[in-house]
Amino acid sequence: MLMDVGVTEQQWRVMRVLNECGTLDPTEIAERSCLLLPSLTRILQTLESKALISRAPHPTDRRKQLVTITGAGQQMILDNMKESQRLNAWLRESFGDEKLDALLDLLNELDALERLEDH
């Protein structure tokens, strides 16, 4: 599904966070999407070049910027949400709740290990 849309899983995750939470600064996006800030910087550049997000200076803190999903980004989420939910339901049904939860726990542990190595 994501290949058809032309975004990576990490880009999709960032788009979903912005769609659900509204305008955020990059640190908040990184935390909510479980990404490292250097990776997020590249992702934001790509999403901005595709006109799926916009970035603007923070009104009171010039060191920060605010990131907002664009109308095109919201439409991309809307157009693909049903398929995303269908795939998630299929995966849960095919793999089972217990196994899927265990898999997600293991992937989160792996992600935490990678984060420790990057620091």
C-alpha positions in Angstrom: 0.0 0.0 0.0 2.7 2.5 0.9 4.7 1.8 -2.2 1.6 2.6 -4.2 1.3 5.9 -2.4 5.0 6.7 -2.7 6.0 7.0 0.9 8.0 4.8 3.3 6.7 3.3 6.5 8.5 6.0 8.6 7.1 8.8 6.4 3.6 7.3 6.8 4.1 7.2 10.6 5.1 10.9 10.6 2.1 11.8 8.5 -0.3 9.9 10.8 1.2 11.7 13.9 0.7 15.1 12.3 -2.8 14.2 11.1 -3.8 13.0 14.6 -2.0 15.6 16.7 -1.9 18.7 14.5 1.1 21.1 14.3 4.1 19.9 16.3 7.8 20.7 16.6 10.3 18.1 15.3 11.2 16.8 18.8 7.5 16.0 19.5 7.1 14.3 16.2 10.2 12.2 16.8 9.0 11.1 20.2 5.4 10.3 19.0 6.6 8.5 15.9 9.4 6.6 17.6 12.1 8.0 15.3 15.5 9.5 16.0 15.8 13.3 15.3 18.5 12.9 12.6 16.3 10.4 10.7 13.2 12.7 11.1 15.1 15.6 9.6 15.6 13.7 6.4 12.0 12.5 6.4 10.7 16.0 6.9 12.8 17.3 4.0 11.3 14.6 1.8 7.7 15.1 2.9 8.1 18.9 2.4 9.5 18.3 -1.1 6.3 16.3 -1.9 4.2 19.1 -0.5 2.7 16.8 2.2 3.9 18.9 5.1 4.9 22.5 5.6 7.4 24.0 8.1 7.4 27.4 9.6 9.5 29.2 12.3 8.1 29.0 15.8 6.5 32.3 16.6 8.3 32.8 19.9 11.4 30.6 19.8 13.5 31.1 16.7 15.5 28.0 17.4 12.4 25.8 16.8 10.2 25.2 13.8 6.6 24.0 13.6 5.5 21.3 11.2 2.0 21.0 9.8 0.4 18.5 7.5 -0.9 20.1 4.3 -4.2 19.5 2.7 -2.5 17.1 0.2 -1.1 15.2 3.2 -4.4 15.0 4.9 -6.0 13.7 1.6 -3.3 11.1 1.3 -4.1 9.8 4.8 -7.8 9.9 4.1 -7.5 8.1 0.8 -5.5 5.3 2.3 -6.8 4.9 5.8 -9.4 2.3 4.9 -6.8 0.1 3.2 -4.4 0.6 6.2 -7.1 -0.5 8.6 -8.0 -3.4 6.4 -4.3 -4.6 6.3 -4.0 -4.2 10.1 -7.1 -6.2 10.7 -6.0 -8.9 8.2 -2.6 -9.1 10.0 -4.2 -9.3 13.4 -6.7 -12.0 12.2 -4.0 -14.0 10.4 -1.3 -13.8 13.0 -3.4 -13.7 16.1 -3.6 -11.0 18.9 -1.1 -12.7 21.1 1.6 -13.3 18.4 1.1 -9.8 16.9 1.4 -8.2 20.3 4.6 -10.2 21.0 6.0 -9.2 17.6 5.3 -5.5 18.3 7.0 -5.8 21.7 10.0 -7.4 20.2 10.2 -4.7 17.5 10.0 -2.0 20.1 12.9 -3.7 22.0 14.9 -3.8 18.8 14.2 -0.2 18.2 15.3 0.7 21.7 18.6 -1.2 21.1 19.2 0.7 17.9 18.5 4.0 19.7 21.1 3.2 22.4 23.7 2.4 19.7 23.0 5.7 17.9 23.8 7.7 21.1 
